[in-house]
Amino acid sequence: MTSLFQILLLLIDVAFMIVLIHIIMSWLINFSVLNLRQPLVAQIWHGLNGLVEPIYGPIRRRLPAMGGLDLAPLIVILGLYVLEIVLRNNAALFL
């Protein structure tokens, strides 16, 4: 069962990294450091959007309009941290 616990923590870490890469890449695109007309950049961007939009969508619908400020990634990161804390505090169940 310890391996199941470690796999769950690994999945949380991977999800956190995907969200973080998406945030950084969106900043780079908005500040014109990266160009979506480049095929590799566009492919990575659309792949990341395909991974995070199913998670961001329901969160964005529940949040009030913030005038262009997107808090969905912040809520996802906080949710991942909460999930990790809950798993670590209940690690004895996996042993």
N, C-alpha and C positions, 0 to 999 in steps of 0.2 A: 504494500500500500504506500510505502514511502516513495516509490517511483511514480505513482499516480499523483501524489502531492507535488513532486518536482516537475512533472509534466504540466500540471495546472499553472504553477508559477512561471514556467517557461512560456506558456501560451499568453499569460498576462504580460510578460516582458515583451514578447513579439508584438502584441497588440499595441502596447505603449510606444514601441519604436515606430510602428506604421503610422500612428497618429502624429508622432513628433516629426517624422519625415514629411508627412503631408502638410503640416503647419509650416515648416521651413521652406518647403518647395512652393507653397502658395505665396509666401512673402517674396521669394526670389522671382516668381512670375510677376507679381504685382509691382515690384520695383524694377522690372525689365532687365534683370540679370539673366534670367532664363527666357527663352523664346519658345512658345508653343508651336511655331512653324517648323521647328527642328523635329524630325520624326522620333528620335529616341526620347526627347523630353516629353513630347505629346503622348507617346506610348506609356511612359512611366506615370505621367499625370493622370491619364484616363484609367490606368490600372489601379492607382491609389484611390481615385474617386470611386471606382467600382467597389473597393473594399470598405471605405469609410462612409459613403453616402447612406447605405441601409441603416447605419447606426446614427448618423447625424440627423437624418430626415425626421424621425419621430421626436427627437429632442428639439429641433428647430421649430416644429409645429406647436410645441407646448410653451416655448419661450416667447415673451412679449417682444415686439419690434424694438430693436436697440439702435436704430439709425445706422445700419451698416456694420455694426460690431457683431461678430459671430462668436457666441459663447459656447457653442456645441462642443468644440474640441476640448475646452477647459472642463466641461461637465463630464465628458468621456474619460479624460485623464483622472479626474477626481474619483469617478466611479471605479476605474481600474485600481487606484490606490486603496479605495475602500474594500474592494474585493480581495486584494492581496492581504490587507490587514486582517480581514475576517478569516481567510485561509490560514495565515500564520498563527493566529490566536487559537485556531481549532486544529492545529497540527497533530495534537495527540489522537484525534480520531483516525488519522491516517497511519498511525504506527501500530 
